[in-house]
Amino acid sequence: MALVDANYKFIYTDIGCNGRISDGGVFANCSLSNALSDGRLNIPPPRPLPGRTKYVPYVIIADDAFSLKPYLMKPFPFRNQPGPNRVYNYRLSRARRVVENAFGLLANRFRILRKPIGLCSEKVIKLLSAICVLHNFLLERNSRHVYAPQGTFDEEIDGVVTPGSSRQDPPPDNVLFSNRPVGSNMSNESKEIREEYTEYFVSPEGEVSWQYRYISGN
């Protein structure tokens, strides 16, 4: 499991958990989750979104496998959501694409990740940790397009997405996909924060012109 910033860099990784554990379960038991819950990270204080008055915290974005928290936003579940909720889900999916691209770049650059690794678990943990460090080093040393040839990432212009090459290869054989239950531990505070982001994304200050073209049928 990894936390990725807007520049495709891995800023936190948790490596070595059994594959049968759900994504939400891995996160709930990792040091990052504990530090966020205890307020031990040097995160800037809450502030209003542009054009708004309600103070909201800086948040991590995630998918349905995780529980909604004041510091972690996830999509609204199920279909037939009202329009603002679908816009919110779309905007989160655009941001999560950065994470998907980061993993795609990692697997395309370090081809050993595209097949089962014939090493003991202790060595695999060290190998993957080193790969993440090298990935960050290459991003800092080179521009993104030097490290990743043009066309590797998804490209988006005015909401039109061109899938990158990292999405075109099928997953390697023998990959184990974990069951990913939807978390239900949602506090009223978490829901209020999500609602504030939802209202912001459909406000004049927060909307993007093309977002309404991509929410039908979600």
Z-matrix of the N, CA and C atoms (Angstrom, degrees):
N
C 1 1.452
C 2 1.516 1 108.52
N 3 1.345 2 116.03 1 144.27
C 4 1.456 3 119.25 2 -177.16
C 5 1.515 4 111.01 3 -143.82
N 6 1.322 5 115.15 4 152.22
C 7 1.451 6 123.58 5 169.98
C 8 1.521 7 107.07 6 -108.11
N 9 1.333 8 116.30 7 126.86
C 10 1.465 9 122.10 8 -173.28
C 11 1.517 10 109.21 9 -119.02
N 12 1.334 11 116.58 10 140.00
C 13 1.460 12 119.00 11 177.36
C 14 1.526 13 110.45 12 -91.37
N 15 1.320 14 116.75 13 -177.51
C 16 1.466 15 121.40 14 -175.01
C 17 1.525 16 112.65 15 -69.91
N 18 1.336 17 117.58 16 -11.28
C 19 1.463 18 121.91 17 -179.92
C 20 1.524 19 112.49 18 -103.87
N 21 1.324 20 116.55 19 19.64
C 22 1.473 21 123.16 20 175.69
C 23 1.524 22 113.15 21 71.20
N 24 1.311 23 118.50 22 15.01
C 25 1.457 24 121.53 23 179.84
C 26 1.522 25 110.38 24 -93.76
N 27 1.317 26 115.26 25 143.17
C 28 1.461 27 121.51 26 176.53
C 29 1.525 28 108.36 27 -83.84
N 30 1.327 29 117.07 28 115.82
C 31 1.454 30 120.66 29 -178.90
C 32 1.527 31 111.91 30 -104.67
N 33 1.323 32 117.18 31 -7.76
C 34 1.455 33 121.75 32 172.11
C 35 1.519 34 107.57 33 -157.75
N 36 1.324 35 117.03 34 138.25
C 37 1.463 36 121.36 35 175.14
C 38 1.520 37 109.95 36 -135.86
N 39 1.312 38 115.75 37 148.19
C 40 1.463 39 122.83 38 173.54
C 41 1.521 40 105.88 39 -130.13
N 42 1.314 41 116.83 40 109.74
C 43 1.465 42 122.66 41 -171.34
C 44 1.521 43 109.27 42 -121.24
N 45 1.330 44 116.10 43 134.10
C 46 1.452 45 119.54 44 172.26
C 47 1.513 46 115.30 45 119.46
N 48 1.335 47 118.32 46 -4.28
C 49 1.465 48 119.63 47 178.64
C 50 1.529 49 110.12 48 -72.62
N 51 1.317 50 117.09 49 150.77
C 52 1.457 51 121.02 50 179.02
C 53 1.527 52 110.78 51 -61.87
N 54 1.327 53 116.50 52 141.84
C 55 1.453 54 121.15 53 -177.30
C 56 1.512 55 114.38 54 -65.09
N 57 1.325 56 117.35 55 -20.48
C 58 1.468 57 119.36 56 -178.65
C 59 1.523 58 112.41 57 -78.06
N 60 1.326 59 117.67 58 -10.07
C 61 1.461 60 121.23 59 179.28
C 62 1.523 61 109.24 60 -78.86
N 63 1.320 62 117.57 61 136.67
C 64 1.462 63 120.99 62 -179.44
C 65 1.512 64 110.54 63 -67.42
N 66 1.338 65 115.80 64 158.36
C 67 1.464 66 120.41 65 178.13
C 68 1.527 67 110.93 66 -57.54
N 69 1.331 68 115.87 67 -44.72
C 70 1.454 69 119.46 68 178.69
C 71 1.517 70 112.36 69 -62.90
N 72 1.324 71 116.71 70 -36.04
C 73 1.458 72 120.50 71 178.13
C 74 1.514 73 112.66 72 -67.59
N 75 1.346 74 116.54 73 -38.59
C 76 1.464 75 120.34 74 176.85
C 77 1.522 76 109.57 75 -62.28
N 78 1.336 77 115.98 76 -46.62
C 79 1.455 78 119.47 77 -177.86
C 80 1.528 79 111.43 78 -64.71
N 81 1.326 80 117.21 79 -41.91
C 82 1.464 81 120.82 80 -176.13
C 83 1.520 82 112.21 81 -61.24
N 84 1.331 83 117.21 82 -25.75
C 85 1.459 84 121.01 83 -175.69
C 86 1.521 85 113.55 84 -108.29
N 87 1.325 86 118.05 85 8.80
C 88 1.465 87 119.60 86 -178.25
C 89 1.525 88 110.22 87 -93.47
N 90 1.327 89 116.41 88 165.25
C 91 1.460 90 121.29 89 -177.42
C 92 1.526 91 111.74 90 -67.25
N 93 1.330 92 117.87 91 -29.83
C 94 1.458 93 120.25 92 179.09
C 95 1.526 94 110.92 93 -64.57
N 96 1.317 95 116.80 94 -44.87
C 97 1.458 96 120.84 95 179.25
C 98 1.525 97 111.04 96 -61.23
N 99 1.323 98 116.30 97 -43.44
C 100 1.461 99 120.07 98 179.60
C 101 1.523 100 111.27 99 -64.12
N 102 1.333 101 116.92 100 -40.49
C 103 1.465 102 120.23 101 -179.40
C 104 1.526 103 111.10 102 -67.82
N 105 1.332 104 116.67 103 -38.44
C 106 1.459 105 120.10 104 177.29
C 107 1.526 106 111.27 105 -65.15
N 108 1.313 107 116.65 106 -43.08
C 109 1.461 108 120.95 107 -179.55
C 110 1.524 109 111.41 108 -63.39
N 111 1.336 110 116.26 109 -36.56
C 112 1.464 111 121.02 110 -176.99
C 113 1.524 112 112.87 111 -88.46
N 114 1.353 113 117.53 112 -4.22
C 115 1.453 114 119.96 113 -179.17
C 116 1.509 115 113.89 114 68.04
N 117 1.342 116 117.72 115 33.00
C 118 1.463 117 121.65 116 -176.13
C 119 1.520 118 113.99 117 -95.65
N 120 1.339 119 117.82 118 4.67
C 121 1.459 120 120.45 119 179.44
C 122 1.525 121 110.20 120 -99.40
N 123 1.306 122 115.31 121 151.60
C 124 1.470 123 120.87 122 -177.14
C 125 1.525 124 109.81 123 -84.63
N 126 1.325 125 115.67 124 63.15
C 127 1.464 126 121.70 125 -179.90
C 128 1.527 127 108.38 126 -91.10
N 129 1.326 128 118.60 127 137.56
C 130 1.469 129 119.94 128 177.92
C 131 1.522 130 111.25 129 -56.65
N 132 1.321 131 117.99 130 152.02
C 133 1.472 132 120.86 131 -178.34
C 134 1.520 133 111.52 132 -67.97
N 135 1.323 134 117.51 133 160.91
C 136 1.473 135 120.18 134 178.19
C 137 1.527 136 111.18 135 -58.93
N 138 1.333 137 113.54 136 151.77
C 139 1.461 138 119.89 137 177.64
C 140 1.516 139 108.68 138 -152.73
N 141 1.321 140 119.13 139 158.54
C 142 1.465 141 120.04 140 179.29
C 143 1.529 142 111.09 141 -69.83
N 144 1.309 143 115.59 142 148.98
C 145 1.457 144 120.63 143 170.71
C 146 1.525 145 108.91 144 -70.95
N 147 1.334 146 118.54 145 158.13
C 148 1.476 147 120.24 146 -178.68
C 149 1.526 148 112.03 147 -53.23
N 150 1.315 149 116.05 148 129.03
C 151 1.454 150 121.25 149 179.10
C 152 1.515 151 115.29 150 77.64
N 153 1.355 152 117.12 151 5.78
C 154 1.462 153 120.89 152 -178.40
C 155 1.526 154 109.64 153 -116.99
N 156 1.313 155 116.77 154 169.28
C 157 1.465 156 121.61 155 -179.33
C 158 1.524 157 113.10 156 -116.32
N 159 1.341 158 117.83 157 -22.66
C 160 1.464 159 121.01 158 -177.86
C 161 1.529 160 110.03 159 -75.80
N 162 1.317 161 116.44 160 131.86
C 163 1.463 162 120.78 161 178.21
C 164 1.529 163 109.22 162 -78.54
N 165 1.326 164 115.61 163 130.50
C 166 1.460 165 120.78 164 177.34
C 167 1.530 166 108.58 165 -131.19
N 168 1.324 167 117.03 166 150.62
C 169 1.463 168 119.60 167 -178.91
C 170 1.531 169 111.78 168 -80.18
N 171 1.321 170 115.68 169 162.05
C 172 1.457 171 120.43 170 166.15
C 173 1.527 172 107.46 171 -67.71
N 174 1.324 173 116.95 172 141.64
C 175 1.464 174 119.69 173 -172.23
C 176 1.527 175 111.20 174 -132.09
N 177 1.312 176 113.37 175 158.48
C 178 1.465 177 123.08 176 168.89
C 179 1.518 178 106.96 177 -95.49
N 180 1.319 179 117.52 178 144.61
C 181 1.460 180 119.90 179 176.15
C 182 1.520 181 109.55 180 -105.27
N 183 1.318 182 115.48 181 146.78
C 184 1.462 183 121.15 182 -177.08
C 185 1.518 184 108.49 183 -150.34
N 186 1.332 185 115.79 184 179.24
C 187 1.458 186 120.12 185 179.91
C 188 1.519 187 110.06 186 -103.79
N 189 1.335 188 115.36 187 -168.42
C 190 1.465 189 120.44 188 -173.61
C 191 1.521 190 113.97 189 -66.16
N 192 1.318 191 118.84 190 -12.85
C 193 1.459 192 120.37 191 -178.25
C 194 1.522 193 112.12 192 -71.50
N 195 1.322 194 117.57 193 -13.81
C 196 1.454 195 121.69 194 -173.51
C 197 1.525 196 110.85 195 -107.28
N 198 1.320 197 115.48 196 160.51
C 199 1.460 198 121.42 197 176.96
C 200 1.525 199 109.87 198 -87.23
N 201 1.324 200 115.39 199 141.19
C 202 1.457 201 120.53 200 176.84
C 203 1.525 202 109.42 201 -68.24
N 204 1.330 203 116.20 202 128.59
C 205 1.459 204 122.96 203 179.10
C 206 1.522 205 108.58 204 -133.84
N 207 1.346 206 117.53 205 163.34
C 208 1.465 207 118.36 206 176.11
C 209 1.520 208 113.45 207 -58.25
N 210 1.325 209 117.01 208 -27.25
C 211 1.460 210 122.18 209 -179.56
C 212 1.527 211 112.94 210 -104.51
N 213 1.346 212 117.97 211 5.19
C 214 1.459 213 121.07 212 -177.39
C 215 1.526 214 109.22 213 -141.17
N 216 1.327 215 116.58 214 115.81
C 217 1.451 216 121.97 215 -179.73
C 218 1.527 217 110.52 216 -101.13
N 219 1.324 218 115.61 217 138.81
C 220 1.455 219 122.68 218 178.41
C 221 1.531 220 108.23 219 -130.85
N 222 1.324 221 118.30 220 166.84
C 223 1.476 222 119.98 221 -179.08
C 224 1.523 223 112.07 222 -68.78
N 225 1.331 224 114.46 223 161.41
C 226 1.464 225 120.01 224 166.48
C 227 1.522 226 107.27 225 -70.46
N 228 1.332 227 118.90 226 136.44
C 229 1.468 228 120.62 227 -176.72
C 230 1.524 229 112.22 228 -82.49
N 231 1.315 230 114.68 229 163.69
C 232 1.458 231 123.18 230 171.43
C 233 1.533 232 112.20 231 69.43
N 234 1.324 233 113.78 232 169.38
C 235 1.461 234 120.84 233 178.40
C 236 1.525 235 110.64 234 -90.68
N 237 1.339 236 114.75 235 -179.26
C 238 1.467 237 122.51 236 176.50
C 239 1.530 238 112.50 237 61.03
N 240 1.318 239 116.54 238 34.31
C 241 1.460 240 120.95 239 173.48
C 242 1.528 241 108.91 240 -77.25
N 243 1.332 242 118.48 241 152.77
C 244 1.475 243 120.02 242 174.78
C 245 1.522 244 111.17 243 -63.56
N 246 1.330 245 115.78 244 161.74
C 247 1.455 246 121.29 245 -173.62
C 248 1.516 247 115.04 246 -52.03
N 249 1.344 248 120.32 247 -49.57
C 250 1.470 249 119.66 248 -179.95
C 251 1.527 250 113.44 249 -59.12
N 252 1.326 251 117.39 250 -35.81
C 253 1.463 252 120.32 251 178.38
C 254 1.525 253 110.92 252 -67.64
N 255 1.338 254 116.96 253 -37.34
C 256 1.465 255 119.88 254 178.01
C 257 1.523 256 110.72 255 -68.14
N 258 1.333 257 116.23 256 -36.26
C 259 1.470 258 119.07 257 175.48
C 260 1.520 259 109.96 258 -63.05
N 261 1.320 260 116.63 259 -44.61
C 262 1.470 261 120.81 260 177.71
C 263 1.534 262 110.56 261 -56.96
N 264 1.337 263 117.00 262 -47.02
C 265 1.462 264 120.35 263 179.67
C 266 1.524 265 111.17 264 -61.30
N 267 1.330 266 116.30 265 -40.00
C 268 1.462 267 119.68 266 179.41
C 269 1.523 268 111.27 267 -64.31
N 270 1.327 269 116.36 268 -43.34
C 271 1.457 270 119.27 269 -178.64
C 272 1.532 271 110.97 270 -66.06
N 273 1.325 272 117.41 271 -37.31
C 274 1.454 273 119.50 272 175.58
C 275 1.523 274 111.42 273 -65.81
N 276 1.331 275 116.94 274 -38.43
C 277 1.471 276 119.47 275 -179.53
C 278 1.521 277 111.05 276 -65.25
N 279 1.339 278 116.83 277 -34.66
C 280 1.469 279 120.07 278 176.87
C 281 1.522 280 110.63 279 -63.89
N 282 1.315 281 116.61 280 -40.82
C 283 1.459 282 119.92 281 179.47
C 284 1.526 283 111.39 282 -70.63
N 285 1.342 284 117.22 283 -38.59
C 286 1.466 285 119.72 284 179.64
C 287 1.522 286 111.61 285 -66.84
N 288 1.333 287 117.39 286 -20.18
C 289 1.458 288 119.77 287 177.83
C 290 1.529 289 111.39 288 -60.36
N 291 1.319 290 117.19 289 -30.47
C 292 1.460 291 120.58 290 176.27
C 293 1.527 292 110.24 291 -61.21
N 294 1.332 293 116.35 292 -41.93
C 295 1.457 294 120.45 293 179.07
C 296 1.524 295 110.48 294 -64.35
N 297 1.325 296 116.53 295 -45.77
C 298 1.465 297 120.37 296 179.34
C 299 1.523 298 110.83 297 -61.02
N 300 1.323 299 116.71 298 -39.97
C 301 1.462 300 119.92 299 177.98
C 302 1.524 301 111.58 300 -64.51
N 303 1.332 302 116.59 301 -37.65
C 304 1.461 303 119.70 302 179.83
C 305 1.522 304 110.96 303 -62.91
N 306 1.338 305 116.83 304 -44.25
C 307 1.455 306 119.55 305 177.19
C 308 1.528 307 111.17 306 -67.45
N 309 1.335 308 116.89 307 -37.71
C 310 1.458 309 119.31 308 177.46
C 311 1.514 310 112.25 309 -63.17
N 312 1.325 311 116.29 310 -41.34
C 313 1.463 312 120.47 311 177.36
C 314 1.520 313 110.88 312 -62.93
N 315 1.314 314 116.61 313 -42.19
C 316 1.459 315 121.24 314 179.79
C 317 1.529 316 110.96 315 -59.10
N 318 1.343 317 116.06 316 -47.06
C 319 1.467 318 120.09 317 -177.89
C 320 1.513 319 112.42 318 -70.57
N 321 1.342 320 118.04 319 -30.16
C 322 1.461 321 120.27 320 178.74
C 323 1.519 322 112.19 321 -77.72
N 324 1.317 323 116.35 322 -32.62
C 325 1.458 324 120.00 323 -179.00
C 326 1.521 325 111.42 324 -80.36
N 327 1.323 326 117.35 325 -40.56
C 328 1.461 327 122.16 326 -177.81
C 329 1.521 328 107.27 327 -111.21
N 330 1.321 329 115.26 328 91.04
C 331 1.462 330 121.07 329 -169.34
C 332 1.523 331 113.31 330 -67.09
N 333 1.311 332 117.11 331 -15.08
C 334 1.462 333 119.46 332 178.21
C 335 1.524 334 110.96 333 -61.97
N 336 1.342 335 116.77 334 -21.43
C 337 1.458 336 120.61 335 -179.16
C 338 1.518 337 112.68 336 -77.78
N 339 1.311 338 118.28 337 -5.81
C 340 1.461 339 120.86 338 -174.93
C 341 1.528 340 112.82 339 -95.57
N 342 1.325 341 116.00 340 10.95
C 343 1.466 342 119.46 341 176.75
C 344 1.527 343 107.86 342 -153.81
N 345 1.340 344 117.38 343 163.02
C 346 1.462 345 119.19 344 178.09
C 347 1.529 346 111.12 345 -57.14
N 348 1.319 347 115.94 346 139.55
C 349 1.461 348 122.14 347 -177.37
C 350 1.526 349 108.92 348 -98.13
N 351 1.321 350 116.29 349 120.38
C 352 1.459 351 121.39 350 -175.61
C 353 1.507 352 113.40 351 -84.64
N 354 1.329 353 117.04 352 57.45
C 355 1.455 354 122.13 353 178.30
C 356 1.526 355 108.78 354 -133.21
N 357 1.322 356 115.73 355 162.56
C 358 1.454 357 119.54 356 176.11
C 359 1.537 358 109.16 357 -68.88
N 360 1.317 359 116.06 358 160.17
C 361 1.459 360 120.26 359 -173.89
C 362 1.528 361 112.42 360 -60.51
N 363 1.341 362 117.77 361 -35.31
C 364 1.460 363 119.95 362 -179.48
C 365 1.526 364 111.02 363 -63.82
N 366 1.321 365 117.16 364 -40.61
C 367 1.460 366 120.56 365 179.42
C 368 1.532 367 111.31 366 -72.75
N 369 1.320 368 116.81 367 -34.06
C 370 1.466 369 119.85 368 177.83
C 371 1.526 370 109.96 369 -63.06
N 372 1.319 371 116.93 370 -41.13
C 373 1.469 372 120.47 371 178.31
C 374 1.528 373 110.05 372 -60.02
N 375 1.328 374 117.50 373 -45.56
C 376 1.465 375 120.83 374 179.42
C 377 1.523 376 110.81 375 -65.40
N 378 1.336 377 116.47 376 -39.57
C 379 1.467 378 120.69 377 -179.71
C 380 1.524 379 110.76 378 -62.95
N 381 1.342 380 117.38 379 -48.87
C 382 1.455 381 120.51 380 -178.34
C 383 1.534 382 111.55 381 -66.21
N 384 1.317 383 116.77 382 -36.33
C 385 1.465 384 119.38 383 176.93
C 386 1.522 385 110.39 384 -62.81
N 387 1.326 386 116.78 385 -42.42
C 388 1.463 387 120.72 386 179.40
C 389 1.524 388 111.11 387 -65.36
N 390 1.320 389 117.25 388 -38.99
C 391 1.464 390 120.99 389 179.15
C 392 1.523 391 110.56 390 -62.58
N 393 1.318 392 117.40 391 -42.56
C 394 1.472 393 119.98 392 179.41
C 395 1.522 394 111.10 393 -64.40
N 396 1.330 395 117.30 394 -38.49
C 397 1.464 396 120.72 395 177.65
C 398 1.529 397 110.05 396 -66.02
N 399 1.327 398 117.35 397 -43.85
C 400 1.465 399 120.60 398 178.65
C 401 1.531 400 111.12 399 -63.71
N 402 1.309 401 116.71 400 -39.29
C 403 1.461 402 121.22 401 176.82
C 404 1.531 403 110.66 402 -57.17
N 405 1.325 404 116.71 403 -48.99
C 406 1.463 405 120.37 404 178.99
C 407 1.527 406 111.41 405 -63.88
N 408 1.313 407 116.87 406 -39.88
C 409 1.465 408 121.11 407 179.01
C 410 1.526 409 111.08 408 -61.24
N 411 1.316 410 116.61 409 -44.61
C 412 1.465 411 120.13 410 -179.18
C 413 1.523 412 111.42 411 -66.87
N 414 1.329 413 116.89 412 -35.44
C 415 1.464 414 119.28 413 177.06
C 416 1.526 415 111.19 414 -65.91
N 417 1.323 416 117.08 415 -37.28
C 418 1.462 417 120.38 416 179.97
C 419 1.527 418 111.25 417 -74.32
N 420 1.324 419 116.75 418 -36.73
C 421 1.465 420 120.47 419 -175.87
C 422 1.519 421 111.45 420 -77.05
N 423 1.319 422 116.72 421 -37.83
C 424 1.457 423 121.53 422 -177.08
C 425 1.518 424 109.81 423 -117.00
N 426 1.309 425 116.13 424 160.04
C 427 1.456 426 119.15 425 170.70
C 428 1.524 427 108.67 426 -67.91
N 429 1.321 428 116.52 427 160.80
C 430 1.469 429 120.19 428 -178.08
C 431 1.517 430 111.39 429 -58.47
N 432 1.347 431 117.95 430 -37.63
C 433 1.460 432 120.08 431 -175.34
C 434 1.523 433 112.50 432 -80.10
N 435 1.354 434 117.31 433 -15.18
C 436 1.462 435 119.60 434 171.87
C 437 1.522 436 109.40 435 -79.11
N 438 1.332 437 115.34 436 -43.40
C 439 1.462 438 120.65 437 179.22
C 440 1.519 439 110.90 438 -67.48
N 441 1.328 440 116.21 439 -42.02
C 442 1.464 441 122.15 440 -179.85
C 443 1.521 442 108.48 441 -119.66
N 444 1.335 443 118.86 442 114.12
C 445 1.464 444 120.57 443 179.94
C 446 1.522 445 111.91 444 -54.19
N 447 1.330 446 115.46 445 151.98
C 448 1.462 447 120.77 446 178.51
C 449 1.524 448 109.86 447 -52.34
N 450 1.318 449 115.94 448 132.38
C 451 1.457 450 120.13 449 179.91
C 452 1.514 451 113.69 450 100.47
N 453 1.348 452 117.66 451 -7.04
C 454 1.453 453 119.82 452 178.33
C 455 1.516 454 111.15 453 -71.89
N 456 1.321 455 116.71 454 -42.76
C 457 1.454 456 122.10 455 -178.72
C 458 1.519 457 110.95 456 -88.04
N 459 1.340 458 115.36 457 158.84
C 460 1.458 459 120.13 458 164.00
C 461 1.526 460 107.88 459 -64.30
N 462 1.313 461 116.35 460 137.05
C 463 1.456 462 121.05 461 175.54
C 464 1.522 463 108.77 462 -114.79
N 465 1.335 464 116.75 463 138.69
C 466 1.458 465 120.81 464 -177.94
C 467 1.517 466 109.88 465 -130.69
N 468 1.324 467 116.02 466 125.52
C 469 1.462 468 122.43 467 175.65
C 470 1.521 469 107.49 468 -129.50
N 471 1.333 470 115.72 469 118.52
C 472 1.470 471 121.49 470 -178.54
C 473 1.526 472 112.10 471 51.85
N 474 1.315 473 115.61 472 39.15
C 475 1.457 474 119.70 473 176.03
C 476 1.510 475 115.15 474 85.71
N 477 1.328 476 118.62 475 -6.99
C 478 1.472 477 121.57 476 178.88
C 479 1.524 478 107.88 477 -91.19
N 480 1.335 479 116.15 478 117.90
C 481 1.454 480 121.63 479 -174.32
C 482 1.523 481 110.07 480 -100.81
N 483 1.328 482 116.05 481 128.46
C 484 1.454 483 122.49 482 171.37
C 485 1.519 484 107.90 483 -104.72
N 486 1.347 485 118.91 484 112.08
C 487 1.468 486 119.82 485 -176.88
C 488 1.523 487 111.43 486 -61.39
N 489 1.331 488 116.12 487 139.19
C 490 1.447 489 121.28 488 177.39
C 491 1.514 490 111.52 489 -82.60
N 492 1.318 491 115.46 490 171.27
C 493 1.468 492 120.26 491 -177.64
C 494 1.520 493 112.38 492 -66.63
N 495 1.348 494 116.66 493 -21.48
C 496 1.461 495 118.68 494 -179.70
C 497 1.513 496 111.98 495 -64.16
N 498 1.344 497 118.34 496 -17.65
C 499 1.460 498 121.46 497 179.57
C 500 1.527 499 112.74 498 -94.29
N 501 1.314 500 117.84 499 -8.70
C 502 1.453 501 119.96 500 -170.67
C 503 1.519 502 113.23 501 -86.06
N 504 1.333 503 117.88 502 -23.85
C 505 1.453 504 119.81 503 -179.93
C 506 1.518 505 109.57 504 -81.33
N 507 1.352 506 117.98 505 138.56
C 508 1.459 507 119.89 506 176.92
C 509 1.516 508 109.88 507 -69.97
N 510 1.339 509 118.42 508 158.22
C 511 1.458 510 120.17 509 177.12
C 512 1.512 511 110.28 510 -65.23
N 513 1.339 512 118.75 511 150.04
C 514 1.456 513 121.24 512 -179.70
C 515 1.517 514 110.74 513 -64.42
N 516 1.340 515 115.01 514 158.53
C 517 1.452 516 120.22 515 177.98
C 518 1.529 517 110.41 516 -65.92
N 519 1.317 518 114.85 517 156.88
C 520 1.462 519 122.32 518 173.50
C 521 1.519 520 113.79 519 67.00
N 522 1.335 521 116.89 520 20.99
C 523 1.451 522 118.86 521 175.71
C 524 1.517 523 108.93 522 -77.53
N 525 1.319 524 117.48 523 135.63
C 526 1.458 525 122.03 524 178.53
C 527 1.514 526 108.80 525 -98.87
N 528 1.318 527 117.21 526 119.65
C 529 1.456 528 121.62 527 178.49
C 530 1.519 529 108.43 528 -100.37
N 531 1.328 530 116.70 529 128.08
C 532 1.457 531 120.26 530 -177.05
C 533 1.516 532 110.74 531 -82.29
N 534 1.329 533 116.09 532 154.57
C 535 1.448 534 120.38 533 169.79
C 536 1.522 535 108.05 534 -68.60
N 537 1.343 536 117.30 535 141.09
C 538 1.446 537 120.03 536 -173.59
C 539 1.520 538 109.67 537 -127.91
N 540 1.318 539 117.66 538 82.76
C 541 1.461 540 119.05 539 -178.90
C 542 1.512 541 111.66 540 -68.23
N 543 1.320 542 115.70 541 148.49
C 544 1.451 543 120.66 542 177.94
C 545 1.522 544 109.07 543 -80.41
N 546 1.327 545 116.60 544 126.55
C 547 1.454 546 120.61 545 179.05
C 548 1.526 547 111.44 546 -69.08
N 549 1.301 548 116.56 547 147.46
C 550 1.460 549 120.32 548 -178.15
C 551 1.527 550 112.42 549 -122.75
N 552 1.333 551 117.19 550 5.68
C 553 1.455 552 121.09 551 -178.53
C 554 1.519 553 109.57 552 -84.05
N 555 1.335 554 116.88 553 82.27
C 556 1.455 555 122.09 554 -175.27
C 557 1.526 556 109.28 555 -116.81
N 558 1.306 557 117.00 556 115.79
C 559 1.453 558 120.86 557 177.49
C 560 1.517 559 110.15 558 -81.72
N 561 1.331 560 115.64 559 161.83
C 562 1.459 561 119.60 560 176.57
C 563 1.521 562 110.98 561 -61.96
N 564 1.336 563 116.83 562 -36.63
C 565 1.465 564 120.37 563 177.89
C 566 1.527 565 110.70 564 -60.63
N 567 1.314 566 116.67 565 -43.42
C 568 1.470 567 120.71 566 179.99
C 569 1.517 568 111.06 567 -62.69
N 570 1.346 569 116.04 568 -42.78
C 571 1.458 570 120.10 569 -179.76
C 572 1.531 571 111.05 570 -65.57
N 573 1.335 572 116.74 571 -38.09
C 574 1.457 573 119.88 572 179.13
C 575 1.527 574 111.36 573 -66.19
N 576 1.314 575 116.51 574 -37.95
C 577 1.471 576 120.00 575 177.80
C 578 1.523 577 109.75 576 -66.11
N 579 1.326 578 117.18 577 -43.89
C 580 1.462 579 119.88 578 178.29
C 581 1.524 580 110.51 579 -62.42
N 582 1.313 581 117.28 580 -39.41
C 583 1.453 582 120.63 581 178.91
C 584 1.529 583 111.32 582 -64.06
N 585 1.321 584 117.65 583 -36.57
C 586 1.459 585 120.67 584 178.37
C 587 1.529 586 110.78 585 -65.65
N 588 1.331 587 117.06 586 -42.34
C 589 1.463 588 119.81 587 175.42
C 590 1.527 589 110.45 588 -63.76
N 591 1.323 590 116.64 589 -38.85
C 592 1.463 591 120.47 590 179.53
C 593 1.528 592 110.71 591 -61.40
N 594 1.320 593 116.81 592 -46.97
C 595 1.462 594 119.94 593 179.59
C 596 1.527 595 111.50 594 -65.66
N 597 1.312 596 116.56 595 -35.01
C 598 1.470 597 119.43 596 179.10
C 599 1.526 598 111.49 597 -64.80
N 600 1.334 599 116.92 598 -40.35
C 601 1.464 600 120.40 599 -176.42
C 602 1.533 601 112.99 600 -67.40
N 603 1.333 602 118.30 601 -17.09
C 604 1.463 603 120.29 602 177.00
C 605 1.533 604 111.14 603 -110.39
N 606 1.316 605 116.92 604 11.42
C 607 1.465 606 121.28 605 177.46
C 608 1.531 607 109.23 606 -90.66
N 609 1.324 608 118.57 607 160.49
C 610 1.474 609 120.49 608 178.29
C 611 1.524 610 112.76 609 -57.09
N 612 1.339 611 117.10 610 -32.13
C 613 1.466 612 119.90 611 -179.25
C 614 1.524 613 112.63 612 -77.02
N 615 1.330 614 117.45 613 -27.86
C 616 1.459 615 119.70 614 -171.19
C 617 1.511 616 116.29 615 -110.49
N 618 1.328 617 118.98 616 -13.05
C 619 1.461 618 119.76 617 -176.54
C 620 1.524 619 111.30 618 -79.04
N 621 1.329 620 115.51 619 157.52
C 622 1.461 621 122.40 620 169.26
C 623 1.524 622 107.06 621 -115.22
N 624 1.306 623 116.53 622 148.21
C 625 1.460 624 120.94 623 -167.17
C 626 1.520 625 113.53 624 -62.21
N 627 1.316 626 117.34 625 -29.21
C 628 1.466 627 119.60 626 -172.29
C 629 1.531 628 113.21 627 -97.43
N 630 1.327 629 119.51 628 -2.72
C 631 1.455 630 119.98 629 -170.45
C 632 1.523 631 113.18 630 -62.99
N 633 1.326 632 117.96 631 -30.20
C 634 1.457 633 120.35 632 -175.78
C 635 1.535 634 112.38 633 -74.24
N 636 1.336 635 116.69 634 -14.27
C 637 1.472 636 119.34 635 178.00
C 638 1.516 637 111.39 636 -77.63
N 639 1.328 638 118.22 637 -12.33
C 640 1.452 639 120.29 638 -170.71
C 641 1.526 640 113.32 639 -117.32
N 642 1.327 641 117.56 640 16.56
C 643 1.463 642 118.36 641 -176.59
C 644 1.511 643 113.50 642 -111.86
N 645 1.299 644 119.33 643 -3.91
C 646 1.464 645 120.18 644 -179.98
C 647 1.517 646 109.69 645 -71.14
N 648 1.325 647 116.14 646 134.34
C 649 1.455 648 121.52 647 176.64
C 650 1.503 649 114.73 648 82.43
N 651 1.349 650 119.43 649 3.50
C 652 1.460 651 121.22 650 -179.83
C 653 1.524 652 110.75 651 -84.27
